[in-house]
Amino acid sequence: MIKPDDLFVSNGFSDDLAKATRGDTVARLRVGYAYCTGRAGAINFVRARHHFRVAATQSTEASALLGFLDLKLHRNAPLNTAALKRLQQAANANDPVGRTLLGRAYEQGLRPCKQNLQTAQALYEAAAPHFALAKTYLGAMLLKTGKAKQGIRLLKQAATAGEGSSMLHLADLYVRQRKTTHIEKAKSLLRAGAELGHCAPLYRLGVLYRDGTGVPASAIPTLGFALMHRAAKAGHRPAQAAVGVAYKNGTGVKQNLKLAGFWTQKAAQVLPH
């Protein structure tokens, strides 16, 4: 039986890839998710889709992940309709991953869904007891509606399960308080996310070192650039854009307009279908 939070637990990408090749469905799910987040060493949605598609015949969770990824990548109405159907089928089967990702589609208004925050929250609430990503999305939503204690509790639970974006949200909360001790807590959370292989925390940690956010004397532009560059090479688009700006302005690295253009263009590339 697949536990949704197994997505966030890994003994190493190469081990998971070997198990996936031998037909292990849970390992294949983790491999696909690793390609989505950068834990595979690089973000690659085409490879992620392949692994979700192969596993979809055995796993409702994989079918939901495939449907959501197609909603994110496609601009074709018939394809989006089929992708939404996958999500709805998973959600109707009470699958926590399906409920969570269908909620995300409603929260973001991914076509053909119309944005509906009430529906999104209801889906997150149904899935949250069983899936860390639902806790993250629900926690972030509660923060926006003034229910900070509930939101923070859910985000901490998700972070404990190894879900990377919850670490970002918590780090942002600490950064906003602009106290030295809180900035260090934020860095610790982002390091934890980066050590798990997630590109987004790695990039955000680089931004903190580049800017010395909250503690200007702690700015280390060269370290900030190095961290952002690692995330950029792995395919994280905000990092690619930031690296382009760094090369343009000579922030943390020697100015190089050719490389500035290269990374700016990389960040603007159309996502693969």
MOMOZI-V692153 format. One record per residue. PSI is psi in radians with two decimals (* if undefined). OMEGA is omega as a letter, one per 40 degrees, with the letter a starting at -180 (NA if undefined). Layout:
BEGIN
psi->(PSI;PSI)
omega->(OMEGA;OMEGA)
END
This chain:
BEGIN
psi->(2.35;2.26;2.18;-0.66;-0.11;-0.33;-0.57;-0.03;2.25;2.48;0.09;2.44;-0.75;-0.68;-0.75;-0.69;-0.72;-0.74;-0.68;-0.71;-0.51;0.03;0.19;1.96;-0.73;-0.75;-0.67;-0.67;-0.77;-0.66;-0.81;-0.76;-0.62;-0.66;-0.47;-0.56;-0.24;-0.05;-0.29;-0.05;-0.31;2.53;2.21;1.71;-0.49;-0.81;-0.66;-0.80;-0.69;-0.82;-0.68;-0.69;-0.76;-0.70;-0.26;-0.49;-0.34;-0.24;2.16;-0.62;-0.77;-0.68;-0.71;-0.76;-0.70;-0.78;-0.76;-0.71;-0.71;-0.66;-0.68;-0.61;-0.59;2.65;0.25;2.11;-0.83;-0.71;-0.70;-0.64;-0.75;-0.69;-0.75;-0.65;-0.70;-0.80;-0.78;-0.69;-0.74;-0.75;-0.71;-0.40;0.16;0.43;2.16;-0.64;-0.76;-0.77;-0.76;-0.83;-0.54;-0.69;-0.72;-0.67;-0.69;-0.66;-0.71;-0.16;0.70;2.20;2.41;0.22;2.45;2.48;2.27;1.67;-0.55;-0.78;-0.73;-0.81;-0.71;-0.69;-0.72;-0.75;-0.65;-0.58;-0.43;-0.64;-0.25;-0.12;2.16;-0.62;-0.60;-0.67;-0.73;-0.90;-0.73;-0.75;-0.77;-0.65;-0.72;-0.62;-0.69;-0.42;0.24;0.12;1.18;-0.79;-0.79;-0.74;-0.79;-0.70;-0.77;-0.71;-0.69;-0.68;-0.72;-0.71;-0.67;-0.53;-0.09;0.23;2.06;-0.68;-0.41;-0.61;-0.62;-0.83;-0.78;-0.72;-0.72;-0.66;-0.76;-0.71;-0.68;-0.41;-0.27;0.69;2.56;-0.81;-0.63;-0.60;-0.69;-0.64;-0.71;-0.79;-0.68;-0.75;-0.76;-0.65;-0.73;-0.76;-0.71;-0.67;-0.46;-0.15;0.08;2.30;-0.68;-0.82;-0.62;-0.79;-0.82;-0.61;-0.71;-0.69;-0.72;-0.76;-0.62;-0.74;-0.33;0.71;2.19;-0.46;1.40;-0.58;-0.27;0.05;2.26;1.45;-0.64;-0.71;-0.72;-0.78;-0.75;-0.72;-0.76;-0.63;-0.66;-0.77;-0.65;-0.75;-0.50;-0.13;0.17;2.02;-0.78;-0.64;-0.70;-0.75;-0.72;-0.65;-0.67;-0.76;-0.70;-0.76;-0.63;-0.73;-0.15;0.66;1.88;0.01;2.73;2.37;2.35;1.75;-0.52;-0.82;-0.54;-0.80;-0.69;-0.87;-0.57;-0.73;-0.68;-0.74;-0.45;-0.03;2.54;2.40;2.54;2.59;*)
omega->(a;i;a;a;i;i;a;a;a;i;a;a;a;i;i;a;i;i;i;i;i;i;i;a;a;i;i;i;a;i;i;i;i;i;i;a;a;i;i;a;i;i;a;a;i;i;i;a;i;a;i;a;i;a;a;i;a;a;i;i;i;i;i;i;i;i;a;i;i;i;a;a;a;i;a;a;i;i;i;i;i;i;i;i;i;a;a;i;i;i;i;i;i;i;a;i;i;i;a;a;i;i;i;i;i;a;a;a;a;a;e;i;i;a;i;a;i;i;i;a;i;i;i;a;i;a;a;i;a;a;a;a;i;i;i;a;i;i;i;i;i;i;a;a;i;i;a;a;i;a;a;i;i;i;i;i;i;i;i;i;i;a;a;a;i;i;i;a;i;i;i;i;i;a;a;i;i;i;a;a;a;i;i;i;i;i;i;i;a;i;a;i;i;i;i;i;a;a;a;i;i;i;a;i;i;i;i;i;i;a;a;a;i;i;a;a;a;a;i;a;a;i;i;i;a;a;i;a;i;i;i;i;i;i;a;a;i;i;i;i;a;i;i;i;i;i;a;a;a;a;i;a;i;a;a;a;i;i;i;i;a;a;i;i;i;a;a;a;i;i;i;i;NA)
END
